[in-house]
Amino acid sequence: MNSTQPSKSRLSWALIALTLACRPSVSELGDTSDDAIDIDRYDPAHLTVVQGWLDADEWDTLLHETRLFYELLLAPDCLLEPFPSVFEWHPGTVDIDGEQLELVGFRKKGMIGSLSWTRPSLKIDSDRFVDGQHFADDTEHFTLNNNNQDTSRLHSCLGYAVFRAAGVPAPRCSFATVTINDEPLGVYSNVQPIKAAFLRENFPGDDGDLYEGTASDFNDAYLATFDIKTDGSTLAPLEELTEALRLDDDALLGRLAEIIDIDAFITFWAVEGLLGHWDGYTAASNNYYVYRDPSDGLLRFIPWGADALFEDPNADPLHTSSQLALRLYNHPDTQAAWYAETQRLLDTVWDEAWLLDEVDRMAALIHPQLLDPATTQASQAVVRSFVEQRRSHVQAVLEAVPPSRPLYEPERYCVEPIGQVEASFSLPWSENLHLADYFAGEVTMAGELNGEPLLDDVLAGIAGPSDGAVLVAVMGLDAGYSEADQVILMLPEGLPAGSYPVDITAITGYIMRWNAEDESEITGLLGGEVSFDELSYEPGGTLSGQLEAIIIPNIFG
């Protein structure tokens, strides 16, 4: 990889030098001899220890970088290109299992849960600022996933192990404990990046065409969102697949066999269904790579972002919410092949004793490093139940009459704003929200939703702790106190005063309609900005600021 200079003009190399001079010495971190670093980076029995040090301002900037999800979905320009890369590389020092490198790159990664402002998912690149720098085993890249949407912390590593057992090329995965600036961030998944080294391990060569799919599919609505990962590649192979899927049944499979490895895809599809991977390609057109194998020119699928697994043992394993899976399901030959392959996986790969042993082994390995062991152990119990119960449900599906799956014509999922809101607030900190005085602060609110003004006959508000976060609510009620529009913001604990984006990837904001029968629903999500003049979380403290946001439909149901 060629060295690149950081794009931010504010970067001070003198400051970096000062930061490095203040880092702990190698002797303070432990043994860095050859014996200490002669390990398999993805050994499932090894807990990788990652310690990083960045200038405090650099780390704070990294923490608060984010994608604005609502902007990605706004009509008319949504989903006309890959999701933009919005994250900067930040310099620092890293020690991984006793081997320390300076001037490495740290970068935030991912979508939604990965973009946490307290423990984000991270990429570490050894030669981002020093050309040719790498670890002693030639490793250059680390991908560390926070698993914020998987409180068991097990889904990714266990899921990728099942993919590999089924013969699907999938990243290797182990666990890591991460500390930044001496602050423990807990347990992460150390996932093998889908780069040249992975391709060489799993395919005859690494000089094929690689594409990442995020809200991407083989149709006119979503083809443009594929991210081309290899220099010199074009979308031509994916465009050929898109055209082939328009053929009738008589011509379909013959043409597809010239473009993709059909048998390999059916295995990939069957594993996603068996694992209940509701956020992968076949269920959501999301979280996957496609590689054109240079040895035969065929496209093959690689799983990615595998954290939405092992949840509901009764979930439908027949995923057909993507163009390729749906088209193959509606062809009698490949429908039969999916049923046969899923049965084969149940008979030869889905080994409950092995899976439960892996759950127990992984749980014991990471338990001492957990930040919230009670929550994690409860979620691990769900994984065990899934493993124990999944076979019976999948077997019942295989023995039933195949359900109908009508074809659909996909359209880009873009949203229009359904309202807007402006509010100001100065609210006393309430240690117990259930006992809070809703009228103790000062509040203004104005706006409209679905063409109707927000309720504002009576205004109220509260602020206080809520399930590990901070809740700020501004409410407008009707004169009879029978209905209320509640504008709610959820802040990370300890957030300092300042201006921040409002989005599901930043400060989460939403609006709820409540009535006197205690019925409520989220009627919209907020996208905009909130400025906090004061954030005092102690008794007698005040939370004050101003909000300006649009309201979009609640796309999460």
Stockholm file with secondary structure:
# STOCKHOLM 1.0

chainA/1-557         MNSTQPSKSRLSWALIALTLACRPSVSELGDTSDDAIDIDRYDPAHLTVVQGWLDADEWDTLLHETRLFYELLLAPDCLLEPFPSVFEWHPGTVDIDGEQLELVGFRKKGMIGSLSWTRPSLKIDSDRFVDGQHFADDTEHFTLNNNNQDTSRLHSCLGYAVFRAAGVPAPRCSFATVTINDEPLGVYSNVQPIKAAFLRENFPGDDGDLYEGTASDFNDAYLATFDIKTDGSTLAPLEELTEALRLDDDALLGRLAEIIDIDAFITFWAVEGLLGHWDGYTAASNNYYVYRDPSDGLLRFIPWGADALFEDPNADPLHTSSQLALRLYNHPDTQAAWYAETQRLLDTVWDEAWLLDEVDRMAALIHPQLLDPATTQASQAVVRSFVEQRRSHVQAVLEAVPPSRPLYEPERYCVEPIGQVEASFSLPWSENLHLADYFAGEVTMAGELNGEPLLDDVLAGIAGPSDGAVLVAVMGLDAGYSEADQVILMLPEGLPAGSYPVDITAITGYIMRWNAEDESEITGLLGGEVSFDELSYEPGGTLSGQLEAIIIPNIFG
#=GR chainA/1-557 SS CCCCCCSCTTCCHHHHHHHHHTSCCHHHHCCCSHHHHCSCTTCTTCEEEEEEECCHHHHHHHHHCCCCHHHHHBTTTTTSSCCCCCCCCEEEEEEETTEEEEEEEEEECCSGGGGCSSSCCEEEETTSSSTTCCCTTSCCEEEEECCTTCTTSCHHHHHHHHHHHTTCCCCCEEEEEEEETTEEEEEEEEECCSSHHHHHHHSSCSCSEEEEESSCCSSTTTGGGCEECSTTCCSHHHHHHHHHTTSCHHHHHHHHTTTBCHHHHHHHHHHHHHHTCTTSHHHHSCSEEEEECTTTCCEEEEECCTTSCSSCTTSCSCCCCSHHHHHHHTSHHHHHHHHHHHHHHHHHTCCHHHHHHHHHHHHHHHGGGCSSHHHHHHHHHHHHHHHHHHHHHHHHHHHSCCCCCCCCCCCCCCBCCCEEEEEEEEEEBCSCGGGCCTTSSEEEEEEEETTEECCCSEEEEEEEEETTEEEEEEEEECTTSSEEEEEEEEEETTCCSEEEEESTTSBEEEEEEEETTSCEEEEEEEEEEEEEEEECCSTTCEEEEEEEEEEECCTTC
#=GC SS_cons         CCCCCCSCTTCCHHHHHHHHHTSCCHHHHCCCSHHHHCSCTTCTTCEEEEEEECCHHHHHHHHHCCCCHHHHHBTTTTTSSCCCCCCCCEEEEEEETTEEEEEEEEEECCSGGGGCSSSCCEEEETTSSSTTCCCTTSCCEEEEECCTTCTTSCHHHHHHHHHHHTTCCCCCEEEEEEEETTEEEEEEEEECCSSHHHHHHHSSCSCSEEEEESSCCSSTTTGGGCEECSTTCCSHHHHHHHHHTTSCHHHHHHHHTTTBCHHHHHHHHHHHHHHTCTTSHHHHSCSEEEEECTTTCCEEEEECCTTSCSSCTTSCSCCCCSHHHHHHHTSHHHHHHHHHHHHHHHHHTCCHHHHHHHHHHHHHHHGGGCSSHHHHHHHHHHHHHHHHHHHHHHHHHHHSCCCCCCCCCCCCCCBCCCEEEEEEEEEEBCSCGGGCCTTSSEEEEEEEETTEECCCSEEEEEEEEETTEEEEEEEEECTTSSEEEEEEEEEETTCCSEEEEESTTSBEEEEEEEETTSCEEEEEEEEEEEEEEEECCSTTCEEEEEEEEEEECCTTC
//
